[in-house]
Amino acid sequence: MWPPSWRVADGRVLSPRRHPRRGSGGDHAGGGPGGCGGDGPEFPQLPEFRGLALGRSIRERTGLPVVVDNDVNALTLGEWTFGQARGLRHVAMVAVGTSIGGGLILNGALVRGDRGYGGEVGHTTVDLDGPDCVCGSRGCVKVYASGADIARQARSLLRADRTSILLELVGGDPNRIDAPQVFAAAAQGDPVAVTVVARAAQALGAGVGNLINLYNPELILLGGSVMEAGEILMEPVVRWARFYAFEAAFDRTRIVRSTLSKESSVQGAAALFLYERSRGRLG
């Protein structure tokens, strides 16, 4: 039985009439942490999906070979197959948007871990006494550097500083603040926005430094909507990564912005399908 929240997809996406070419295959890259490939990721933020073998369910309803994984794993494979990571053996991806996801390729293989949580840098702790995170931990990279949390921190600081130009940008309504507005205000030197961006950059830089120390990748790609802020974020993130990482390892690691976005679903899904097919894991 499909969960209620999936019934729209059941009717619109999974109809066999939409897949007339039986040899073409299917793929899906969904959001959220975790992802075990094949039958699909766990969905810790969607309890009604617990225990649902999504890949197998879609395969049975369409008669197609199917692979399901999370969006950042697909994005990582997209860069590795079509983008800046082509030909490399050790690659990490950090996708910074509403939340923060990670993808990891080591020795030419996507790292999923035992239950699909491999590479989730957004939920590594960078502050032992930091704010609670939705994952159940505290002080995660996410609570400082995700788009939603950048906006949350700005709103919190505005309670003590009503002179911030952020209030002008949102017509006096703090609830309308989003991450792009925080970056715009920081570029103008607004103290509240500068403080929030500095925290985000340090936390994200610490997460990147941890990736370097743990996995020694050749390339780290930073993607997602938050990284569209550009050098106001990218430069301090790289600087903090240098501070937190082993010097010799950092010097051998390129850190660049991804050329793909989380919305590059066609390339990511295609790369995921090709990856699984090359390993003979499509059913």
Residue pairs with C-beta under 8 A, 6 or more apart in sequence:
2 10
2 57
3 46
3 48
3 49
3 52
4 48
5 46
5 48
6 49
10 61
14 58
14 61
14 62
16 61
16 62
16 63
19 26
19 62
19 63
19 64
22 63
22 64
24 64
25 64
25 65
25 66
25 273
25 277
25 282
26 58
26 59
26 62
26 64
26 65
26 66
26 67
26 273
27 66
27 67
27 68
27 269
27 270
27 272
27 273
28 40
28 54
28 58
28 66
28 67
28 68
28 69
28 269
29 68
29 69
29 70
29 71
29 73
29 74
29 75
29 265
29 268
29 269
29 272
30 40
30 41
30 43
30 68
30 69
30 70
30 71
31 70
31 71
32 41
32 43
32 44
32 45
32 46
32 70
33 44
33 70
33 101
33 117
33 120
33 122
33 123
33 135
34 41
34 42
34 43
34 44
34 70
34 115
34 116
34 117
34 120
35 41
35 42
35 68
35 69
35 70
35 73
35 112
35 116
36 42
36 69
36 112
36 115
36 116
37 67
37 68
37 69
37 73
37 110
37 112
37 116
37 276
37 281
38 55
38 67
38 68
38 276
38 281
38 283
39 53
39 54
39 55
39 56
39 68
40 52
40 53
40 54
40 55
40 68
40 69
41 54
41 68
41 69
41 70
41 116
42 49
42 50
42 115
42 116
43 49
43 50
43 52
44 135
45 134
54 68
55 66
55 67
55 68
55 283
56 66
56 283
58 64
58 66
58 68
59 65
59 66
59 283
65 277
65 282
65 283
66 282
66 283
67 272
67 273
67 276
67 281
67 282
69 272
70 101
70 116
71 95
71 101
71 262
71 265
71 268
72 93
72 95
72 101
72 102
72 103
72 119
72 262
73 103
73 110
73 112
73 119
73 272
74 265
74 268
74 269
74 271
74 272
75 93
75 95
75 103
75 223
75 258
75 260
75 261
75 262
75 264
75 268
76 85
76 91
76 92
76 93
76 103
76 104
76 105
76 110
76 119
76 221
77 103
77 105
77 110
77 268
77 271
77 272
77 275
78 260
78 264
78 267
78 268
78 270
78 271
79 85
79 91
79 93
79 221
79 258
79 259
79 260
80 86
80 88
80 91
80 105
80 271
81 267
81 270
81 271
81 274
81 275
82 260
82 267
82 271
83 258
83 259
83 260
83 267
84 219
84 221
84 256
84 258
84 259
85 91
85 105
85 219
85 221
88 105
88 218
88 219
89 105
89 106
89 107
89 108
89 218
90 105
90 106
90 107
90 215
90 216
90 217
90 218
90 219
91 104
91 105
91 217
91 218
91 219
91 220
91 221
92 102
92 103
92 104
92 105
92 119
92 121
92 211
92 215
92 217
92 219
92 220
92 221
93 102
93 103
93 104
93 119
93 220
93 221
93 223
93 258
94 100
94 101
94 102
94 121
94 122
94 204
94 207
94 208
94 211
94 220
94 221
94 222
94 223
94 224
95 101
95 102
95 103
95 223
95 224
95 258
95 262
96 122
96 145
96 146
96 147
96 204
96 222
96 223
96 224
96 225
96 226
96 227
97 146
97 147
97 224
97 225
97 226
97 262
98 146
98 147
98 148
98 225
99 122
99 142
99 146
99 148
100 121
100 122
100 123
100 141
100 142
100 145
100 146
100 204
100 207
100 224
101 120
101 122
101 224
102 119
102 120
102 121
102 122
102 211
103 110
103 119
104 110
104 111
104 118
104 119
104 211
104 215
104 217
105 111
106 215
106 217
110 275
111 118
111 119
112 118
112 119
113 119
121 141
121 207
121 208
121 210
121 211
122 140
122 141
122 142
122 145
122 146
122 207
123 133
123 135
123 137
123 140
123 141
123 142
124 140
124 141
124 207
124 210
125 137
125 138
125 139
125 140
126 139
126 140
126 141
126 144
126 203
126 206
126 207
126 210
127 138
127 139
127 144
127 203
128 138
128 139
129 138
129 139
130 138
130 139
130 140
130 143
130 144
131 138
131 139
131 143
132 138
132 143
133 139
133 140
133 142
133 143
134 142
135 142
141 203
141 204
141 206
141 207
142 149
143 149
143 203
144 150
144 153
144 199
144 200
144 202
144 203
144 204
145 199
145 200
145 201
145 203
145 204
145 207
145 226
146 226
147 178
147 179
147 225
147 226
148 179
149 200
150 179
150 182
150 196
150 197
150 200
150 226
151 177
151 178
151 179
151 181
151 182
153 196
153 199
153 200
154 166
154 174
154 177
154 182
154 192
154 193
154 196
155 174
155 175
155 177
157 164
157 192
157 195
157 196
158 164
158 166
158 167
158 174
158 177
158 192
161 191
161 192
164 185
164 190
164 191
164 192
164 193
165 185
165 188
165 190
165 193
166 174
166 177
166 181
166 182
166 185
166 190
166 192
166 193
167 174
169 177
169 181
169 184
169 185
170 176
170 177
170 181
179 225
179 226
179 229
180 228
180 229
182 193
182 196
182 197
183 193
183 197
183 229
183 232
183 233
184 193
185 192
185 193
186 193
186 194
186 196
186 197
186 232
187 232
197 232
197 233
197 236
198 236
200 226
200 233
201 233
201 236
201 237
201 239
201 240
202 236
202 240
204 222
204 233
204 237
204 240
205 236
205 237
205 238
205 239
205 240
205 241
205 243
205 244
206 240
206 241
206 244
208 220
208 222
208 237
208 238
208 240
208 241
208 244
208 245
208 255
209 240
209 241
209 242
209 243
209 244
209 245
209 250
210 244
211 217
211 220
212 220
212 241
212 245
212 246
212 249
212 250
212 253
213 244
213 245
213 246
213 249
216 249
216 252
216 253
217 253
218 252
218 253
218 254
219 253
219 254
219 255
219 256
220 241
220 253
220 254
220 255
220 256
221 256
221 257
221 258
222 234
222 237
222 255
222 256
222 257
222 258
223 257
223 258
223 260
223 261
223 262
224 258
224 261
224 262
225 261
225 262
226 233
227 233
227 234
227 257
227 258
234 257
237 255
238 255
241 250
241 255
242 250
245 253
260 267
260 268
273 282
276 282
